[in-house]
Amino acid sequence: MLNRSTIADLTRENCERSTAPFARDKPHKIIILSLVTTLTCLVLSTASTALAQDVVGSIIEVNGTAEVERGGQSLNAVPAMAIKLHDKLHTMSGAHLTIAISNRAQLTLTGSTTILINGLPMANEKGSNFRVDLSGGDIRCTVAVGSLTASPGFEIRAPNAIAIAHGTEFEIAYIEGKSCPDSPPCHRYTDVSVYKGIVEVSNPTDPETPAVQVGQGYQTAVPCELPPTSPAPLVIYELGTPGYQ
């Protein structure tokens, strides 16, 4: 695979070669051709850089069947496959998929999980510098200590919860169609379990309520449009097993 430096060198070489035949032409023609060639090369170089920046990680391991949706196409997920911005990843029942997001984090998706690689947050979002959207299922996330700046963190967003981590290991699951143990009337909720470090959890549907800091060995639930529950001692379940809430 060509890296950004190689692409830039090839583009520059092609640009230089394209102007050589006109070296003996009239000066004004040389100037016009040089300007056109320079602008073309700048466009090509910018496009090459953008394509390189689209790649944010890669697949480490696949057990079972998983798909990557990109540009309206569904691709079979395979080890070493590049992960790009705006890719949607989906695991089938019983599958596991592990991906690395650059040097930032490692994500393990259990069966029947769907995520969207959203990349940098929108301009009006604060508190994180990389975002993954979870629309259903279960993710275990390890965020590398020192891979992020001191303030922003790695964000995973479920439909009714935001979890922001700063060098930690945690698990987040979004469940629909089951009664929430902490709020039985609610049948859609998010669970966040922290194994190392601290994770900041909030409910975007209730922005007036302060976020909850969940420390190592604790968990919280976010029922429907309610605030996160007070952190409670962690009940450990095997990742993705039927015993999970």
C-alpha positions in Angstrom: 0.0 0.0 0.0 1.3 3.5 -0.9 1.8 5.8 2.0 1.3 9.5 1.9 5.0 10.3 1.4 5.2 7.8 -1.6 2.1 9.3 -3.2 3.4 12.8 -2.8 6.8 11.8 -4.4 5.1 10.1 -7.4 2.8 13.1 -7.9 5.8 15.5 -7.9 7.7 13.3 -10.3 4.8 13.2 -12.7 4.4 16.9 -12.6 8.0 17.6 -13.3 8.0 15.1 -16.2 4.9 16.7 -17.7 6.6 20.1 -18.1 9.8 18.9 -19.6 8.7 18.8 -23.3 7.8 22.5 -23.2 11.2 23.7 -21.9 12.1 24.9 -25.5 8.8 26.6 -26.2 8.0 30.3 -26.0 8.3 31.9 -22.6 4.6 33.0 -22.3 3.5 29.5 -23.2 5.8 28.0 -20.7 4.4 30.3 -18.0 0.8 29.4 -18.8 1.5 25.6 -19.0 3.5 25.8 -15.7 0.6 27.5 -13.9 -1.9 24.9 -15.2 0.4 22.0 -14.3 1.1 23.5 -10.8 -2.6 23.9 -10.1 -3.3 20.3 -11.3 -0.5 18.9 -9.2 -1.8 20.8 -6.1 -5.3 19.3 -6.7 -3.9 15.8 -7.1 -1.7 16.1 -4.1 -4.5 17.4 -1.9 -6.8 14.6 -3.0 -4.1 12.0 -2.3 -3.6 13.5 1.2 -7.3 13.4 1.9 -7.5 9.7 0.8 -4.7 8.9 3.2 -6.3 10.7 6.1 -9.5 8.8 5.6 -7.9 5.6 6.9 -8.2 5.7 10.7 -7.4 2.1 11.7 -7.5 -1.5 10.7 -9.2 -4.9 11.6 -7.1 -7.0 13.9 -9.2 -10.1 14.2 -12.5 -11.6 13.0 -14.3 -14.6 14.4 -17.5 -15.4 12.6 -19.1 -13.1 10.0 -18.9 -9.4 10.0 -19.4 -6.7 7.4 -18.0 -3.2 6.6 -20.5 -0.9 4.9 -18.7 1.7 2.8 -20.0 4.0 0.1 -23.2 2.0 -0.2 -21.4 -1.3 -0.6 -21.2 -4.2 2.0 -17.7 -5.7 2.2 -16.7 -8.9 4.1 -14.6 -7.9 7.1 -11.1 -9.6 7.0 -8.0 -9.2 9.1 -5.7 -6.3 8.1 -8.5 -4.6 6.3 -8.3 -0.8 6.5 -11.0 1.1 8.5 -12.0 4.5 7.1 -14.0 7.5 8.3 -17.7 6.9 8.0 -17.4 3.1 7.8 -20.3 1.2 9.3 -19.3 -2.1 10.9 -21.8 -4.9 11.7 -21.2 -8.3 13.3 -23.6 -11.2 12.8 -24.9 -13.3 15.7 -22.1 -15.1 17.6 -19.3 -13.2 15.9 -16.5 -11.1 17.4 -14.6 -8.3 15.6 -11.6 -6.5 16.9 -10.3 -3.2 15.4 -7.6 -0.8 16.2 -8.3 2.9 15.8 -4.8 4.3 15.0 -2.8 4.6 18.2 -5.9 5.7 20.1 -8.0 2.7 21.0 -8.9 -0.9 20.4 -12.5 -2.0 20.1 -14.0 -5.5 20.3 -17.5 -5.9 19.0 -19.6 -8.9 20.1 -22.4 -10.5 18.0 -25.2 -8.4 16.5 -23.4 -5.1 17.1 -23.4 -2.1 14.8 -21.1 0.9 15.0 -20.3 3.9 12.8 -16.8 5.4 12.7 -17.6 9.1 13.0 -14.1 10.4 13.4 -13.7 13.9 14.8 -16.7 15.3 16.7 -18.9 18.1 15.2 -17.8 21.6 15.9 -20.4 22.1 18.6 -19.4 19.0 20.5 -16.9 19.2 23.4 -15.0 16.8 25.6 -13.6 14.4 23.0 -11.4 14.2 19.9 -12.6 11.0 18.3 -16.2 9.6 18.1 -17.7 6.2 17.5 -21.5 5.7 17.3 -23.0 2.6 18.7 -26.6 1.9 17.4 -27.0 -1.5 19.0 -25.0 -4.3 20.7 -21.9 -4.4 22.9 -18.4 -2.9 22.6 -15.4 -3.4 24.8 -13.0 -0.5 24.5 -9.4 0.0 25.5 -8.1 3.5 25.2 -4.3 3.8 25.2 -2.9 6.0 28.0 -0.9 8.8 26.5 -2.4 8.5 23.1 -4.7 11.4 23.6 -4.1 15.0 24.8 -4.8 15.7 28.5 -8.3 17.1 28.0 -10.1 15.6 25.0 -10.9 11.9 25.1 -12.2 9.0 23.1 -16.0 9.1 22.8 -18.5 6.3 22.2 -22.1 7.5 21.7 -25.2 5.3 22.1 -28.7 6.6 21.3 -29.2 7.8 24.9 -25.7 7.9 26.3 -22.2 9.4 25.8 -19.2 7.7 27.3 -15.9 9.6 27.2 -12.7 7.9 28.2 -9.2 9.2 28.9 -6.8 6.2 28.9 -9.0 3.4 30.3 -10.7 0.1 29.6 -14.5 -0.1 29.7 -17.5 -1.8 28.1 -20.6 -0.2 26.8 -23.8 -1.9 25.6 -27.0 -0.5 24.2 -30.1 -2.7 24.8 -33.6 -2.4 23.4 -36.7 -4.4 24.1 -35.7 -5.5 27.6 -36.7 -4.0 30.9 -33.9 -1.9 32.5 -33.0 -3.4 36.0 -32.6 0.1 37.4 -35.8 1.4 35.9 -38.2 -1.4 35.0 -40.7 0.8 33.0 -37.8 1.6 30.6 -37.2 -0.8 27.7 -34.2 0.8 26.2 -31.0 1.6 28.1 -27.2 1.8 28.0 -24.9 0.0 30.4 -21.3 1.3 31.0 -18.9 -0.9 33.0 -15.4 0.4 33.8 -12.5 -2.0 34.3 -9.6 0.5 34.4 -9.4 4.3 34.7 -12.4 6.6 34.7 -15.2 7.1 32.2 -17.5 10.1 32.0 -21.1 9.2 31.3 -24.0 11.4 30.4 -27.3 11.3 28.6 -27.5 13.7 25.6 -31.3 13.7 25.8 -31.0 15.3 29.2 -28.2 17.9 28.8 -29.0 19.8 32.0 -28.0 16.9 34.2 -24.3 16.7 35.0 -22.2 13.8 33.8 -21.4 10.9 36.1 -17.8 9.9 36.7 -17.5 6.1 36.8 -14.3 4.7 38.3 -12.5 1.4 38.1 -14.7 -1.5 39.3 -18.0 0.4 38.9 -20.8 0.5 36.5 -23.8 2.8 35.6 -27.0 2.5 33.6 -28.7 5.1 31.5 -32.4 4.4 31.2 -34.4 6.0 28.4 -34.2 9.8 28.8 -33.2 9.6 32.5 -29.8 10.6 34.0 -27.1 7.9 34.5 -27.6 6.0 37.8 -25.1 6.5 40.6 -22.1 4.2 40.0 -22.5 0.8 41.7 -19.9 -2.1 42.2 -19.3 -3.9 38.9 -21.1 -7.1 38.2 -18.8 -8.9 35.7 -20.3 -10.8 32.8 -18.6 -12.7 30.0 -18.5 -10.3 27.1 -21.5 -10.9 24.8 -22.9 -14.0 26.7 -26.7 -14.4 27.2 -26.2 -13.6 30.9 -25.4 -10.0 30.0 -28.2 -7.7 31.0 
